Amino acid sequence: MRDTAILLLNLGGPMNLDQVEPFLAALFGDRELIRLPCPAWLQPPFARLIAKLRAPGAKKRYAEIGGGSPLLRESAYQAAALRSALRAAGRDEAVKLCFRNASPRAAGLLKALKRDGIRKLVPVTLYPHDCRATTGSSLRELAVEAAKAGLELLPGVDHYATDPDYLDAMEAPLRAALKELPEATVIFSAHSLPVRQIEAGDPYEKEIHATRDALMARLGAIPGGYILAYQSRTGPVRWLEPPLKSVLETMGGKDVIIVPMSFVSEHIETLHELDIEYRHVADKVGIRTYRRVAALGADPAYIRCLTRRVMEILP
């Protein structure tokens, strides 16, 4: 269907150090993602102030992982793999990236797609777990911009926490790591979320638990056991617990395998937070072996998950 485009949804990130401060301003100014304790009209100027204050530290972290976020490149690989799988199945729909807080943003993208003859949009989230702050905010923005552009937004792929192919992609590298470190404790690390959002009915925590439980059922009991922890907290509000740092501080003398549960691409929260910051914590407390499982990227099983779900939606 040459009038239909499949849009892969993700947050986005700064491609270089010059983009770090504008990205942070967009991130902290996005009330759908981060609700600062101020009236809505005050959030944009507060966000710009926060971005200015945080930019030097953030630039240093991005410099340590290559000078920018690889998220655009990683997502492009996923889009190319999905496109190839769809072509092999006889489909000719366009596959595009659509980011929430960095280019390509929905407004400009949809105008370009309309000029190219696109009339219908199928959103596909790159967040495996249903969450109003991530997938939800992207879909709401997409709905607004689609209406402005006169495009039809079709039902899409909005979560797949227990999809068998997604679980296959998660399970295989974890089994390989456990084969090398059979006594290790597996720590599932998910992006944290403010507790008030969970209390307001956000399904994210239940979805994270569903993935964890499904993987534990597949792998069975292991000597080191399993722990679920949360990373990437910011601000003074209550967040989902336990924090990953606190968990690691109890693991001295042990082997640990970190499984990034809510990330399907490498970016600042895997390459710096997990690989540098928390590895430093592991070294400090005497963890014997600190192993981090890679994000899924364009893993064939993960692409099968996306492909099958897209094929179920397309006419």
N, C-alpha and C positions, 0 to 999 in steps of 0.2 A: 504494500500500500504506500505509494509514493507521496500521499498527502499526510502521512503519519510520521511523527518523530518520537523516539524513545529518549527520555531525558534521565540521565543518571544524576541523582541528587546527593550533594555532600556540602560540607561547610566551606571548604576552600582554605587557602593560606597564602602568606606572602611569598612571592617567588624570589625576591631578593631583599636585601636589608633596607632599601629605600621604601619598600612597601610595608614594612613592619608596623610603623606608627599608624598609617591609615587603616591597616587591617585591624589593629587593636581598637581603634576608634569605632570602626564599623561593628566589631564584635561586642564591645561594651555598650554601644548605642542601640543594639538590637534588643528591644524589650521582650521579644518573644523568647530569646535565649537566656538573657540575664536581666532580671528585674531589679535594678538598683533601688535602694530605699529612698526614693524621691518621687515627686510627681512626674508623670510621663514627659511633660514639656521640658523638665530639667535634665532628663537623662542624656540627650545628645551633648550639651556642653560639659556635663560631668564626665561623659565618656571620653571626650577629647582631652580633658585634664588627666584622667586615668591613663590614657594612651601615652601622653607626653611623659608622665612619671614612670611608666613601666617600659617604655620603648628602649632605653639603654640596656636594661637587663635582658629584655627579650632579644634584642639584636645580638647580644653576646651569645645567647643560647643558640640562635639560628646560625650564627657564624661557626659555632662548634659542630654543626651538622651539615656544613657545606655552603652556608650563606643564604639559605632560604628553605622553604618547605618543598618537599618532593611530592606533595599531595596532587598537584595538577598532573605531573608526569605519571604517577601511579594510577590515578583515575583514568588517564588517557589510555594506559595499557589495558585496564579493565574494559573500557569502552571498545577498544579495538578487538579484544578477545570476544566480547559479547556480539559485536558486529559480525565477526567471522563465523561464530556459531550460528547466528541467525541466517547468514548467507548460505551456509551449508544445509540449513533446513528449508531453503527456498524462499526466505523472506528478504525484502529489499528496503525495509524501513531505515530511515536515518537514525543514528545513535549519537547523541550529543551529551556533553556535560553541562550541568546547571548548578552553580554554587550559590550559597546563601550570603556569604560575607566577602567574596572576592570574585574576580572575573573567572569565567563568564557568568554574569548575573542574569536573572530571569528577564528583566525588562528589555535589555538590549538583545539578548538571545532570541526572544520570541518575535521581536520585530524583524530580525534577520531571517528567521524561519518562515515567517509569513511571506516575506518577499520571495522566498524560494519555493513557494507553493504549498507549504505545510498548512494543514487545516486542523489536525488533531494531535493531541499530546498524550503520551503514556508515561507517567512518572514512575521511576524505579529507584528506590532508596538504596544508598550504600551504607545505611545504618541498619544492621540486622535486627535491632530491637525496637519495638514500637515505643516512641517517646514524643510527647507533644512539643517538647522544646526543640527537637532536632528535625525529624521527619515531619512532625506536625507543622512547625513554623515554615518549613520549605514548601509544603503543600499549600498552606494558606497564602503564602506569597505568590506561588505559581497560579493559584486560582484567581487572585486579583489581577495579575499581569495578563493571564490568558483572556480574561473578560475585557480588559482594555484593548488587547490586540484582536479581539474577535475570533479567538481560537477555542476549540472544544477540548476541555480537559477530561480525559477518559479515566476510569478506575485504573489503578496501577498496582505496583508491588510495594507495599508499605511496611512489611516486616517479614522475617523468616527465621525466627529464633530457634525453631526446632525442625526446620527443613532437613530431610535426610542428606541431601547433597552438601548443604552448608555444614552439617555436623560431620560428614565425611572429611571435608576440608579442614575442619578444626581437629579432628581425631588423629589423622595420619601423622602430622608432625609431633603431636604430643606423645603418641606411642613411640615414635623414633627417639624422642628425648628421654622417655622413661626406660627405653632399652639400654641407653648409655648410663642413666642415673636411676637404677631401679629402687633405691631407697629414698629418692627425693620426695619432698612435699610439693604438691602441685598447688600453685596459688593462681586462681583465676582473678585477673585484675580488670575491673570495668571502670569506665568513666563515672565519677560520682554525680549525684544530682541533689539539689536542695530538698530536704525532707518535706518542706511545705508543698512542693510540687507533687510528691508521692501522695501526701495526705489529701491533695485536691483531686486525686483520681488518676494521676499519670500511671500508665501500665508498665513503665520502664523496669522497675525493680522486679516485678513478677516475670517479665520477659527474660531478664538476666538470670533469675533463678531457674527458669525453664531450660535455658541453654546449659547452665551448670549441671542441673539434674540429669539431663539427657546424656551429657558427656560422661558423667560419673557412672551412669547405668551401662554405657557402652564399654567403659574401661574396667569397671568392677573395682573391688577393694584393692588398694595399694598400700605398701608398708608405711609410706610417709604421710598418707592421708591427703585430703583436699581442704583448701581454705578459699573463701571468696573475700576479696578486699576491693577497695575503691581508691582511685587516683584522681588527680586533676581537680582538686578543690580550689576555690578562690573566694575570698570575701568572708565576712564574719557570721554568716547564717549557718544553721545546722545542715550538715550534709550526710548522705548515706555513709554508714560505717560497717566494718572497721576500716580506717585508712591504711593503705598499703605500707606506709612507712612504719606504723606501729606494729604491724604484723611482722615485717622483716626484722624488726628489733628483737623479736622473740625467737629468731631462727638461728642463733649463733651455733656453729659447729655442724650445721646440717646442709644438705644439698637442697636447692629450691629450683623449681621450674616455673617461670612466670608465663602465663597464657593471657595475652591481651584480648579480652573477650569482645569489647564493643568497637574495636577498630579493625577495618578490613584493609587498611593501607598504612604504610609507614609514614609517619609525620612527627611533629615536634614531641608529641606525647609518648611515642614509642622510642624514637631515636635519641631524644635527650632525657625525658623524664625517666623512662625505664632503663635505658642503656647507659646513661651517665649518672644522673642524680641518685637513682635507687641502687645502682651498682656500687656507688660510693658508700651508701648506707650499709649494703651487704658486706663490703670490705671492712668497714668500721666495726661491725658487730661480730665479725668472724664467721660469716657464712662460708661453708667449705667450697661449694660450687654454686654460682649464680647463672642460671641459663634462662634466656628469654626466647620463647617461640616466636618465629617471624609472623607478621601480619599476613593475611591470606593473599593479598595482591590479585594476580590473575590465575590463581590455582585452578586447575581444570575442574575440580569438583565444585568449587564456588561458582565458576562461570556456568557450569551445568545447572546449578540452582537458579541463577538469574535467568538463563535461557529458557528453562522449562516453565518458569513462572510467567515470563513474558509471553511465551507461546500459548499459554493457557488463556491469556487475556486477549491477544490479537484475534480478529475475526478469521 
